[in-house]
Every structure is written in C-alpha cells, then in structure tokens.
Amino acid sequence: MARTAPRAAEPVSAPVLDDTFSSAVRLRICAYLSGCEEADFKAVQEFCGLTQPNLSKNLTALAERDYVEIRKVASGRYTKTRLRLTATGEAALQSHVAALQDIVDTARVHRPAG
C-alpha cells in the first residue's frame, strides 16, 4: 500500500477589521441587533440616539452589504419597520470584534514594564 503525505490543515482565516464598522453608528446598530432575533426601528433608533434619516441611511448601507434585513410589517393602520442581523452580518461583526480584541491583546503583550 502506498503511503500518502498527510493533508495540510485547512488555513484558518484570521479575524479582519471590516470597513463597514469604521462607522461607530453601524457598529452600534449591528451590536444591538446581535442581541435579539429582530428589533423595531424605533427601539434601535432610541438605543443609538439617532435621527430617523440618519438611522435609515446607515441601515441602507448595512442592507446593501447583506448585514441587516429590513422588513415592513402591517400593524393596524401603520407599518412597522423590523430589523434583523443576517448570518453574514453576524459573522462580519464577530470577525471585526475578534480583530479588535487581537489588537488589544497584542498591545498588552508588548506593553513596556514599569
């Protein structure tokens, strides 16, 4: 029987900073949504301290990246906007936070004594 060389381990991708989250507002929106299945537009607006147009603009940017799903739901005479972090958004957020943690951890290791 011929022996084969062991397969190389699949490379594990290192966490990376995501430019989408260079905006603290978009980071805050996704962080809030990561803590719930879905949220009402108003709840996110209040948590982030944003105006309606500012939140809408940032949600559009996140939706274009497939990080957030935006749904309109009929509620009596009104329509409510419901928001949900997608699996893509959750993965990007986790990778971004891990990359930030790596930066902090690396800085702590190299901190001069004294």
C-alpha positions in Angstrom: 0.0 0.0 0.0 1.3 3.4 -0.9 1.5 6.0 1.8 0.3 9.4 1.1 1.5 12.6 2.7 -0.8 14.0 5.4 -3.1 16.7 4.1 -2.2 20.2 5.2 -4.7 21.6 7.6 -7.2 24.0 6.1 -6.0 27.5 6.8 -8.0 29.3 9.4 -8.8 32.8 8.4 -7.7 35.4 10.9 -10.3 37.8 12.0 -10.2 41.0 10.0 -11.3 44.6 10.6 -14.4 45.4 8.4 -14.5 48.9 6.9 -18.3 48.8 7.3 -17.8 49.0 11.1 -15.4 52.0 10.8 -18.6 53.9 11.5 -19.4 53.6 15.2 -23.1 54.0 14.3 -23.1 50.9 12.1 -21.1 49.0 14.7 -23.6 50.0 17.4 -26.6 49.1 15.2 -25.2 45.6 14.5 -24.2 45.1 18.1 -27.7 45.9 19.3 -29.3 43.6 16.7 -26.9 40.8 17.6 -28.6 40.6 21.0 -32.1 39.9 19.6 -33.9 38.0 16.9 -35.3 41.1 15.5 -35.9 44.7 16.6 -38.3 47.5 15.9 -36.8 50.5 14.1 -37.8 52.8 16.9 -36.0 50.7 19.5 -32.8 50.8 17.5 -33.2 54.5 16.9 -33.6 55.2 20.6 -30.7 52.9 21.6 -28.3 54.5 19.1 -29.5 58.1 19.7 -30.1 58.7 16.0 -32.5 60.7 14.0 -34.8 58.7 11.7 -33.0 59.8 8.5 -29.5 59.0 10.0 -30.6 55.5 11.1 -32.3 54.9 7.7 -29.1 55.9 5.8 -27.0 53.6 7.9 -29.4 50.7 7.6 -29.4 51.1 3.9 -25.6 50.8 3.9 -25.8 47.7 6.1 -28.6 46.1 4.0 -26.6 46.7 0.8 -23.8 44.5 2.4 -26.4 41.9 3.4 -25.6 42.6 7.1 -29.1 43.6 8.0 -32.6 42.6 6.8 -35.2 45.3 6.8 -38.9 44.2 6.8 -42.1 46.2 6.7 -44.9 44.7 8.8 -48.5 45.9 8.8 -49.7 46.8 12.3 -53.2 48.1 12.2 -53.2 51.4 10.3 -49.5 51.7 10.5 -46.5 49.9 9.0 -43.7 49.0 11.4 -40.1 48.5 10.3 -38.5 45.4 11.7 -34.7 44.8 11.6 -32.7 41.7 11.9 -29.0 41.0 11.7 -28.3 38.4 9.0 -25.9 35.5 9.3 -23.5 37.4 7.1 -23.8 40.4 9.4 -23.3 38.3 12.5 -20.2 36.7 11.0 -18.7 40.1 10.0 -19.5 41.5 13.4 -17.8 38.6 15.2 -14.8 38.8 13.0 -14.5 42.5 13.5 -14.8 42.3 17.2 -12.2 39.4 17.3 -9.8 41.5 15.2 -10.2 44.4 17.7 -9.6 42.0 20.6 -6.4 40.7 18.8 -5.2 44.3 18.5 -5.8 44.9 22.2 -4.2 41.6 23.3 -1.2 42.2 21.1 -0.7 45.7 22.6 -1.0 44.4 26.1 1.7 41.7 25.5 4.1 44.3 24.1 3.4 46.9 26.8 6.7 48.0 28.4 7.2 47.1 32.0 7.2 49.8 34.6 
